[in-house]
């Protein structure tokens, strides 16, 4: 099963188990299964160890007695390396300890080339009076240099469309290639278009469009820092928690950057504990302003699988969360049941090939017609709700 279809597969299974499941039940059961699908059992143990204040040397020795870094692989080893840095009071054996230290050094040097390109490009932006905001993994790399990470690129956010257009022209004049996306453009070396350097955002990928009020507040709260030898804006820990939550949901749903999912847990725990007066009201304000109540709730329920009870119950009010969860679940349930399979079936159909035989042409008309019909329902939340209610009555009658 391709990672990008995993969320759809799991949600469909949950939805069909019991048509009377509430939206919260569907989300809780879905994140429970996704957590186990995306994070192997031994990695789940390691993550729990990292945040267990009562972890003892005996517990670690017992775990290492049946855990081998060579068999576990680099992803699991990276979690173990984080655990080692977070618990310096515990001793790793002579076989595992040096290898984990070597992995951390390797990851640290892997980032140096990326950081070099970042500094070169942002320096030129600074020369034009543009101070971008560093976000996501790049920001965390600066905040926690002792815990390096695998980064495919470094993400920055710009304050206006004008700055985006200036940046696009500048990086091309510097000899880089670009790939456009609705929310950003990727920067690549001309000799290797598969290799990422920077992802320069106009707005976040988990949002459908730019939200001027949110981005104005985000930039106003950010602090100007000297990071990797250039002037850059760093978001507040509260804003970074909001970004991390919704980026996590985005990645879980489309199966992208799945290797970074455990990293999101470490990032959130660090950010929440990074200041004594952490203000959950700012996180709540971001969520409401961007209407990301359901997406944020989904991520929080996922994180709770690893580290329970780190989010305050008051963060999302029932009045605003209830309708948002219903719409979120109804949309994705309808997509998983009626749109997804038909959409990908249509991709395999070719009109010129199917038109010559009546049976294949009938199939073509049926599938394309179903896709046309369901795709339009998907754009209207009221029609989705009506369709699902009708489907539920038909199933109950059977």
N, C-alpha and C positions, 0 to 999 in steps of 0.2 A: 504494500500500500504506500503510494507516494505521500510524503509528509504533508503536502498542500491539501490532500483530501482527507487527512486524518480527522480533523475537527468535524467535517461534514459527516463522515462515517459514524463517529461516536455520537454526535447530536441526534442523528437519525435513529440510531439504535435506542438511545434513551427515550426519545419522543414516542417511538412505537411500542415500547414496553408497557406504557400505561398512558392512555390519552388524557387522563385526568391529572397528570402531574402538573403542579403549579410552576410558574416560571422559575422561582427560586429552587425548587426541587430539580428541575431540568438542568439548571446551571451547576448546582452542587454535584449532581451525579456526573455531569459532563467533565467538570474540572478534576474530579476524583480520578476518572479514567485517563484523562489526558496527562495528568501528573505521572501516572504509572507507565504510560506509553512513551512519554518523552524523556523520563528520567529513570534509568535502570535501578533495580533494588539496592545494589551496593552504593550507588551514588546518593540515593535517598538517605541511607544510613550515614554517609559522610557529611551530608548537609546538616542532618540533625546533630551530629557530633560537634560541628562548628559552632552551633549556638547553644550547646549544652554546658552551662556553667559548672555542672557537677561532674564533668568528664574526668576520669582518673587514668593513671598510667596503666592500670590493669585492664580497663576498657579498651584502650588503644592497643595494647599488646594482644588482646584477644582478637580484635578485628584484624590486625596485621598478620596473625597466624594463618588466616585463610584468604588474605588479599595480596595479590601479586601485581606490582606496578606494570610489569611487562605484559601481563595478560589483560589487565584492566584497560589499557589504552590511554591516549593522551588526554581525552576529555575527563575521564575519571581521575587521572593523575593530577590534573589541574585543580580539581576540587580538593584532593588530598593535600596538595601544595598550599592551598589557601588555608586549610585546616591547620597545617604545620605552622604557618605564619601567625595565625590567630591564637594559637595555643603554644607559645614558646616555652611554657613550663613543662610540656610533655616531650619525651624523647622518642624519636623514630630510630629504628634499628639501623645498623651500618649498611645494610643492603638498600633500604628504601630512602633513608634521609638524604644521602648525597644525590640520588637520582632526582628527588623532588626539588632540591636546590638547583640542580642543573636545568631542570625544566623551567623554573622561574627565571633563570638567567637567559635561557633561550627565548622565552616569550618577551623578555625585556628588550633584547636586541632585535627581535622581529619587528618591534614597533618603531625602531629608530628611523628606518627609511620613510615610513609614513609621516612621522613627525617632521622629518626634513622637508618633505614636499609641503606639508601643512604650513610650516614656518615661512617657507619661500613665498607661497601664494598669499597668505594673510599679511605678510610684510608689505606686499604690493598693494593690497587692499587698504592697509593703514596709510600708505603714502597718498591714497586718494581720499583720505578722511573717513574711511569705512571701518567701523569696529564691529565685527560679527560676534555672535554668541556661540560658544562651544557647547555642544550638547551630547547627551548619551555617553557612549563609551569613551570618547576623547576627554570629556569632562571628568569622568571617574578615573581615568588613567592619570590625570593631573592630581586629583584629590588623594588617590591611593597608589603612589608610585611603587610602593613595596609589594603590590599585588598586580603585576602586569597581566594583560589579557590579550587574547587573539582579536585583532581588529581588521576587518576587511577594508575599512576606510575610516576617516574621521568626519563627523557630521558637524556642520556649522549652520546657524540660522541667521538670516539677514532681516533687517528691519523694514524693508520696503521693496516693491517691485522694481523701482529705479535702481536700488543697490544690486538687485539680482541681475538686471540687464548689464550693468557696469561690470559685475564680476564675470559674467559669461563671456563678454568681449575680452576682458583682461586675461583670463586663463587660456583662451585660444591664442591670443597674441604671445603668451609665454611659451607656446608650443605644445600645450596639452590638448587632448581630444575630449569632447563632452557627449553625454547621452542625456536627452531630455526626459523628464517625467512630469506628471501634472503638478506635483508639489515641490519639485527640486530639479537639479541637474547633477549628474555624476561626472567627476573629473577622472580621466585615465591618461596614462602615458600613451603617446601616439603609436608606439611600437607594440603595445599590449592592451587592447581594448577590453580584455576580460579582467584586467587588474584595476582595483579601485584605489583611489587616492583620497579624494574628498567627495562628500555628498553635501552640496550647497542648497539649503532649503529656503523656500519662500514661506512654507508652512509645514506642519508636521504631517507625516504620511498617514497617521491614524485619524486625521481630520479630513472632511470632504472638501473644505475650502478654507481660505484664510479668515481668521477671526481677529479683526482689528483691535477690539477692546481687550481681548485676552493677550495678544502679543504686545500691546502697549503696556499693560501691567507687568507682563513678563520682563520686558526690557527695562522698565522703570525700577523694578526690584533687583535686577542683576547688578553685580559689582564688577567694576573694571579691574582686570588683573593683568599681570605680565606672565603669560603662560607660553612655554616653549619659545621664548625670546620675541614674542609679538604681543601687541595690545589686543585683548580679547575680553568679552563679557562672560561672566560665569553666573548661571542662574542660582537662585537661592536653593537650599536643600528641599524646601517645601515644593517649589516648582519642579525640581528634578524628580521628586517622588511622583508627582502627577504625570510627568512625561514618561517615567519608567513604567508606571502601571499601565498606561494606555498603549505604549509601545509593546509591552509584553502581550497584551490581549491581541494586538495586531499580528504579532509573530505567531502566537498560538493558533490563530484562526487561519492564516494563510501558509503556515508551515515554514516560514522563512526564519533564518538565523536561529534555528533550533539549538545549535551548539551553545548559544548565549543565554538560554533559558535559566540554567542554574545561576549564571552570573547575575541575572536580575534579582534573584533572592538576596545575594550578597550585597548588591548595590542598595537595595531598599533598606535592609537592616542597618547598613552603615549610615545612610542618609538620615534615617529616623533617629538614630542615636548620636548624630554628629553635633547636635546642639541641645542644651538643656531646655531652652524655651521653644522647641519645635512647635510651630503654629499650624495645627490641623485645619484651622479656619481658612488659611490660604489654599490648602489643598482642596477643601470643599468649594471654595470660591472658583478655583480653576475648573473643577468638575462641572459645576452648575453653569458657568459662563460658556463653556464649550458643549454643554449638553451631553457629557460623556458619563452619565451616571451608571448606565448598564455596563459599559466597557470597563469602567473603573471597578465596579463591583465584581465583575468576572475575574479580573486580575487579582483582586484582594482574596477572593475565595480560593484561587489557585495557590497563592502564596501561603494561605492558611493551611494548606496540605503539608507544607514543610515546617512552617513556624507559626503555630496557632496564636491567635489573640494579640496580634501586634497592631491592629487597626481599631480605633475607637468605634464603639457602636453608634455614636452620635455623628459620625462622618457623613453618612447619607441618610437623609430623612425619608421615612416611609412614604410621605406624601409625594415626593418627587421621584423616588426610586421605583415605586410600584408600577406606574404607567410606563416608565422607561424600560424596565425589565420585561414587561409584557410585550412591548413593541419589538425589543431586541430579540427575544426568544421566538416570537411569532414569525418575524422576518426570516431568521435563520432556519427555523423549522420548515417553513414553506419552501425555502430554497433547497434544503436538503431532501425534502420529500418529492418535490415536483419540478424543480428547475435544473438542478445539478446534472443528473444523469442525461436528461434530454439535451441540455446544452452541449455536453461532450459527445453525445451521439450525433448531433447536427454537424459537429466539426469533421466527422468522418464521412459525411454524405457529400457527394458531388452531383450536381444537377445533370450535367451532360452524361454522366455514367448511369444515373438512375432512370433517366427519362425513356430509355429504349424498351423497357419491359414494364407492363402494366402493374405487376405485383410490386416491383421495386419502386415504381413511381408513386403508387398508393402509399407505400411505407414512407417515402420521402415527404409527401404531402402531410401525412399524419404527424410525423415527428416535427417537421418544420412548423406546422400549425400549432402543435402543443407548445413548442418553444415560444412562438410569437405570442400566444395567449398568456402563458404563465409569466413571461418576461414583463409583460405590461401590468399584470396583477402585482408583481413584486415592487412596483414603483408606488403603490398606494396601500398604506397601512390598513385602512378601513376595509378594502377588498380582501386583503390577506386574512384579516380577522373573520370576515364573513365566510370565506372559503374554508378556513380551518374549522369553523363551527359546523358548517355543512358536512365536511368530511367526518367530523366526530360523530354527528348524528347518524350518518350512513353506517359507520363502523359499529356503533352501538346497536343499530337495528339488526346487523348481521349476527 
